[in-house]
Amino acid sequence: MTTTMTTTDESDVRRHELAAFLRSRRERITPEQVGLDRGRRRRTPGLRREEVAQLSAVGVTWYTWLEQARDIHVSPQVLDAISRALLLDPSERTHLFALAGAVDPAPGTSCATVTPGLRQLMEQLEPVPACVLNSRYDILAYNRTYGRLFCDLDALPPEDRNCILLAFTNDDWRASVADLRESTRSMAAKFRASMAEHLAEPAWKALLGRLEAASPEFREIWARHEVVSQAGRTKQIRNAHVGLLSLEHTNLWLGPAAGPRLIAYVPCDDESRAALEKLQAFVLSEV
């Protein structure tokens, strides 16, 4: 007779695995490694729970509950802070997020989603523009033609490389979108649909606040409470270097539907392919 693990059972197993993993990582770190004084009467191997909480800027009780496998919500931002406090290497960080059932959202950091193989794949897709986005529209990685498709991404700081932010605030990006009004409306609706699962997370709230402060257009669209799902479609893009492009926007999900995805812009006709080849030649000429 076979038995099937219920969702509740699986969640309980995950919490206990997470708790054991956190304890094991905490116990292997010496206070000196993180700039703390060992003191004379230390019995705990490695760091104390309150020291990890202090280094992660989370409550001691809350962190204790994590190590006790309590049923509490853990945001990706808190996991990021704990990962840094415990000096996790990339493989351990990946394991931490997997146990917590969360997607590592951190732009500008080494992301488990963007493997060397995936970066190589994006390079081989050229001249087809391609990038990896998370559900918050952060651009986690991109190839050279995507880097010049809408604007010069290399010239922007990592914290500004976010599609929805650029669509509402960057003049070069906005000038490249043929149907700007429909595009921004669709992006805001997709962002609202994605944010439903992340309402309490600081990074999402910070991005929303930044958009509302910077763009009256965004505030007006956001007030409509429209939602749509992710879908591929044909886009008309006026590239500053090679002119009008007709491209098929295609999503390839790299995990759960709400997680990161590879996006490619495949030319719809010979003229657009030739234009992308010119764009690739232009980018290479600057190297």
MARTORFI-934200 format. One record per residue (C-alpha): chain; y, z, x negated. Coordinates in Angstrom, 1 decimal. Layout:
// residues N
chaine_yy_zz_xx
A_Y_Z_X
...
This chain:
// residues 287
chaine_yy_zz_xx
A_0.0_0.0_0.0
A_3.3_-1.1_-1.4
A_6.6_0.7_-0.8
A_10.1_-0.8_-0.9
A_13.0_1.0_-2.5
A_15.8_1.5_0.0
A_19.5_1.0_-0.8
A_20.0_4.7_-0.8
A_17.1_5.3_-3.2
A_18.4_2.6_-5.6
A_21.9_4.0_-5.5
A_20.5_7.5_-6.3
A_18.6_6.1_-9.3
A_21.7_4.3_-10.6
A_23.8_7.5_-10.4
A_21.2_9.5_-12.3
A_20.8_6.8_-14.9
A_24.6_6.7_-15.2
A_24.8_10.4_-15.6
A_22.1_10.5_-18.3
A_23.8_7.7_-20.2
A_27.2_9.4_-20.1
A_25.6_12.6_-21.4
A_23.8_10.9_-24.2
A_27.0_9.0_-25.3
A_29.1_12.2_-25.1
A_26.7_14.3_-27.2
A_26.6_11.8_-30.1
A_30.3_11.9_-30.8
A_31.9_14.5_-33.0
A_35.3_15.9_-32.2
A_36.6_14.6_-35.6
A_35.8_11.0_-34.5
A_38.3_11.2_-31.7
A_40.9_13.4_-33.4
A_40.0_16.8_-32.0
A_39.6_20.1_-33.7
A_36.0_21.3_-33.9
A_36.8_25.0_-33.8
A_34.6_27.8_-34.9
A_32.4_28.5_-31.8
A_31.2_25.1_-30.7
A_27.7_25.2_-29.2
A_27.8_21.8_-27.3
A_26.4_18.9_-29.3
A_29.1_16.3_-29.6
A_32.1_16.5_-27.2
A_32.5_18.8_-24.2
A_32.9_17.4_-20.7
A_36.5_18.6_-20.5
A_37.3_16.8_-23.8
A_36.0_13.5_-22.4
A_38.0_14.1_-19.2
A_41.1_14.8_-21.3
A_40.6_11.7_-23.5
A_40.0_9.5_-20.3
A_42.9_11.1_-18.4
A_40.6_12.0_-15.4
A_40.0_15.4_-13.8
A_37.4_17.7_-15.4
A_35.7_18.3_-12.0
A_35.6_14.6_-11.3
A_34.0_13.8_-14.7
A_31.6_16.7_-14.2
A_30.5_15.3_-10.9
A_29.8_12.0_-12.6
A_27.4_13.7_-15.1
A_25.8_15.5_-12.2
A_25.1_12.2_-10.4
A_27.3_13.1_-7.4
A_27.9_10.3_-4.9
A_31.5_9.5_-5.8
A_33.4_6.2_-6.2
A_34.1_5.1_-9.7
A_36.8_2.5_-10.2
A_36.6_-0.1_-13.0
A_39.8_1.3_-14.5
A_38.3_4.8_-14.8
A_35.1_3.2_-16.3
A_37.3_1.4_-18.8
A_39.0_4.7_-19.8
A_35.7_6.5_-20.2
A_34.3_3.6_-22.2
A_37.2_3.9_-24.7
A_36.9_7.7_-24.8
A_33.2_7.5_-25.7
A_33.7_4.8_-28.3
A_31.2_2.5_-26.6
A_30.4_-0.8_-28.3
A_30.3_-4.0_-26.3
A_26.6_-3.7_-25.3
A_27.1_-0.1_-24.2
A_30.2_-0.9_-22.2
A_28.3_-3.7_-20.5
A_25.5_-1.2_-19.7
A_28.0_1.4_-18.3
A_29.5_-1.1_-15.9
A_26.1_-2.4_-14.8
A_24.9_1.1_-14.0
A_28.1_1.8_-12.0
A_27.6_-1.5_-10.2
A_31.1_-2.6_-11.2
A_32.7_-5.7_-12.8
A_34.6_-5.2_-16.0
A_38.1_-6.4_-15.0
A_40.0_-5.8_-18.2
A_42.0_-8.9_-19.2
A_42.8_-9.2_-22.9
A_39.7_-7.3_-23.9
A_36.3_-8.5_-24.9
A_34.6_-9.1_-21.6
A_30.8_-9.2_-21.2
A_31.2_-12.0_-18.7
A_32.8_-14.3_-21.3
A_29.9_-14.7_-23.7
A_30.1_-16.9_-26.8
A_27.8_-19.4_-25.0
A_30.2_-19.6_-22.1
A_33.1_-20.2_-24.4
A_31.2_-23.0_-26.0
A_30.4_-24.4_-22.6
A_34.1_-24.5_-21.7
A_34.9_-26.3_-25.0
A_32.2_-28.9_-24.3
A_33.6_-29.5_-20.8
A_36.8_-30.8_-22.3
A_38.7_-32.9_-21.4
A_37.8_-31.2_-18.0
A_40.0_-28.1_-17.7
A_38.0_-24.9_-17.3
A_38.7_-21.2_-17.2
A_37.0_-17.9_-16.2
A_38.8_-15.8_-13.5
A_38.0_-12.4_-12.1
A_38.5_-11.6_-8.4
A_42.1_-10.4_-9.2
A_43.0_-13.8_-10.6
A_43.2_-12.6_-14.2
A_42.5_-15.5_-16.6
A_39.8_-14.0_-18.8
A_39.2_-17.1_-20.9
A_40.1_-20.9_-20.9
A_39.6_-24.1_-22.8
A_42.4_-26.1_-24.4
A_43.1_-28.5_-21.6
A_43.3_-25.7_-19.0
A_45.7_-24.0_-21.4
A_48.2_-26.8_-20.9
A_47.3_-27.9_-17.3
A_49.9_-25.9_-15.4
A_51.9_-24.3_-18.2
A_51.5_-23.2_-21.9
A_49.2_-20.3_-21.4
A_49.1_-19.6_-25.2
A_52.8_-18.8_-25.1
A_52.3_-16.1_-22.5
A_51.3_-12.5_-23.2
A_47.8_-11.6_-22.0
A_49.1_-9.3_-19.2
A_51.0_-12.3_-17.7
A_47.9_-14.6_-17.6
A_47.2_-14.2_-13.9
A_47.1_-17.2_-11.6
A_48.7_-15.6_-8.6
A_51.4_-14.0_-10.6
A_52.2_-17.4_-12.3
A_52.0_-19.3_-9.1
A_54.8_-17.1_-7.6
A_57.0_-16.4_-10.8
A_56.5_-19.1_-13.5
A_58.7_-22.1_-13.2
A_56.5_-24.4_-15.2
A_53.4_-23.5_-13.2
A_55.2_-23.9_-9.9
A_56.6_-27.3_-10.9
A_53.1_-28.6_-11.7
A_51.6_-27.8_-8.2
A_52.2_-30.8_-5.9
A_51.7_-28.8_-2.6
A_53.2_-25.6_-3.8
A_53.8_-24.0_-0.3
A_50.2_-24.5_0.8
A_48.8_-23.4_-2.6
A_50.8_-20.1_-2.7
A_49.9_-19.4_0.9
A_46.2_-20.0_0.2
A_46.2_-17.9_-3.0
A_47.9_-14.9_-1.3
A_45.4_-15.1_1.5
A_42.5_-15.1_-1.0
A_44.0_-12.3_-2.9
A_44.3_-10.2_0.3
A_40.6_-10.9_1.1
A_39.5_-9.9_-2.4
A_41.7_-6.8_-2.4
A_40.0_-5.3_0.6
A_37.3_-3.9_-1.7
A_39.8_-2.6_-4.3
A_42.6_-1.0_-2.2
A_42.7_2.3_-4.1
A_42.3_0.8_-7.6
A_45.4_1.2_-9.9
A_45.2_-2.3_-11.5
A_45.2_-4.0_-8.1
A_48.0_-1.9_-6.7
A_50.0_-2.5_-9.9
A_49.6_-6.3_-9.5
A_50.6_-6.2_-5.8
A_53.6_-4.1_-6.6
A_54.6_-6.5_-9.4
A_54.3_-9.5_-7.0
A_56.3_-7.8_-4.2
A_59.1_-6.8_-6.7
A_59.3_-10.3_-8.3
A_58.9_-12.7_-5.4
A_60.6_-12.7_-1.9
A_58.3_-15.7_-1.1
A_55.2_-13.5_-1.8
A_56.6_-10.7_0.3
A_57.1_-13.1_3.2
A_53.6_-14.6_2.9
A_51.9_-11.2_2.4
A_53.4_-9.8_5.6
A_51.4_-12.3_7.6
A_48.1_-10.6_6.7
A_46.3_-14.0_6.4
A_42.8_-14.1_4.7
A_40.7_-17.0_3.6
A_37.5_-17.2_1.5
A_37.1_-18.9_-1.9
A_36.3_-22.6_-1.7
A_36.6_-25.7_-3.8
A_39.0_-28.4_-2.9
A_40.9_-31.4_-4.3
A_44.2_-30.5_-6.0
A_47.2_-32.7_-7.0
A_48.7_-31.5_-10.2
A_51.9_-32.9_-11.9
A_51.2_-32.2_-15.5
A_54.3_-32.1_-17.7
A_52.7_-34.2_-20.4
A_50.5_-36.8_-18.6
A_51.8_-37.0_-15.0
A_50.0_-36.8_-11.7
A_46.3_-35.7_-11.7
A_43.9_-35.7_-8.8
A_41.2_-33.0_-9.6
A_38.3_-31.4_-7.7
A_38.6_-27.6_-8.0
A_35.0_-26.2_-8.3
A_33.9_-22.6_-8.5
A_30.7_-21.5_-10.4
A_30.0_-17.8_-9.7
A_28.9_-15.8_-12.7
A_27.8_-12.8_-10.7
A_28.3_-11.4_-7.2
A_30.6_-13.6_-5.0
A_33.4_-11.0_-5.4
A_33.1_-11.1_-9.2
A_34.1_-13.4_-12.0
A_33.7_-17.2_-11.8
A_34.0_-20.3_-13.9
A_36.4_-22.8_-12.5
A_36.5_-26.4_-13.5
A_38.9_-29.2_-12.6
A_36.9_-32.4_-12.4
A_38.8_-35.7_-12.2
A_38.5_-37.5_-8.9
A_39.2_-41.0_-10.2
A_39.4_-43.0_-13.4
A_43.2_-42.6_-13.7
A_42.9_-38.8_-13.7
A_40.1_-38.8_-16.2
A_42.1_-41.0_-18.5
A_45.1_-38.7_-18.1
A_43.0_-35.7_-19.0
A_41.8_-37.5_-22.1
A_45.5_-38.0_-23.0
A_46.2_-34.3_-22.4
A_43.3_-33.4_-24.7
A_44.7_-35.7_-27.4
A_48.1_-34.1_-27.0
A_46.7_-30.6_-27.3
A_44.7_-31.5_-30.4
A_47.8_-33.1_-32.0
A_49.5_-29.8_-31.9
A_46.7_-27.9_-33.7
